[in-house]
Amino acid sequence: RFKVQQSGPRNRLRVAAANKATKVKRLRAIQKQSANGKHHNNMSKNNARVAMNVVDARVRLLQKALEKPTVLVDARQKLTKQKDAREKIQERRLNSTSYDVSNW
């Protein structure tokens, strides 16, 4: 298994493919072991198809991600949203009963 060194669609695809390849190898080894029927691993059944499906799904997701334009959010807009959220949280804290000191 490889760790993802860099983010990015190409690299992620390569890593995904490598991981799937190692998985399939491992499962084939399990199948060879289980010739005597003692060691029947559920994962070893039609593993190639499953692996391909997973790879296909990942490819599809990455293609979708590449097709869609990235939404640019204005940094100032983001900051104001964060400030608003912080203020709301503070108001909630003040209004909540756990912070109410008058009960003591």
N, C-alpha and C positions, 0 to 999 in steps of 0.2 A: 504494500500500500504506500502510495506517495502522499506527502502533504502538499497542499497547494502553496507554491512558492510565491506566485504573483497572482493578483486578481486579474481577470480579463477573460473574455469568452474563449479565445483560442487555447490558452493555457488550461482553463477549466475543462474544456473538451478533452484535451490530451490526457489530463489527470483522470477524468472519468473513464476514458477508454482504457487506460492502463489498469485502473482499479478493477474494471470489469474483466479484463483479460486475466488478471491474477486470480480473481474469484472463480472464473470458469476453470482455470487450471486446477485450483484446489478441489473444486467439485468433481472434476474428472478423476482426480486421485482417489477421492472418497468412493466414487463409483467402482473403481478398480478393486479397492479394498473389499467392497461389499459383494464380491462375487459369491461368497458363501451365504449371503442372505442375512448375515448376523448384523451388519452395520448399515441398515438402509436409512440413509439420511434423506429427509423430505426435500431438502434443497437440491439434492442431486438429480431429481426428476426434471426432465425437459428444461435444463438450466440454460442452454444456449438461447432458447427462445426468450426466456425471462430476461436474460442479460441484454439481448438485442432490444427488447421492448423498453427497458430502462434507458439504454443509450438513446433510443429514438426519442423518448419523452424528453430527455435532457436536451437533445439537439433541437427539438421543436421549441422548447422554452427559450433556449438561447437565441434561436432565429427570431422568435417573437420579440425578445428584448432588443435585438439589433434593429428590427424593423421600426419599432415605436420610437418616435422622437423623444428625446429626454426633455422633461419639463423643467424649464429654468425658473427657479423661484428667486425673486429679488431678496437679497440678503437683509435689507432694511425691513421688508415685509415680515420676514421670518423673525427678526429680533422683536418687532412690535408684538407679534403673536406670542412670543415667549414671555414678554413683559406682562401682557394681558393675563396670560395663564398664571404667572407668579402672583399677580395681584389677586386674582380670583382665589387662589389657594390660601393666601394670607387672610382674605376676608372669611373664607370658610373656617380657618383655624380660629379666628377671633369669635366667630358665631358658634362654634361647636361647644358642647357642654363640658367636654373634658378639660378645656382651657379656662372654663369659667371659675374664677377665684372667689367670687362673691358667696359661693356655697360654704366655704370653709368657715 
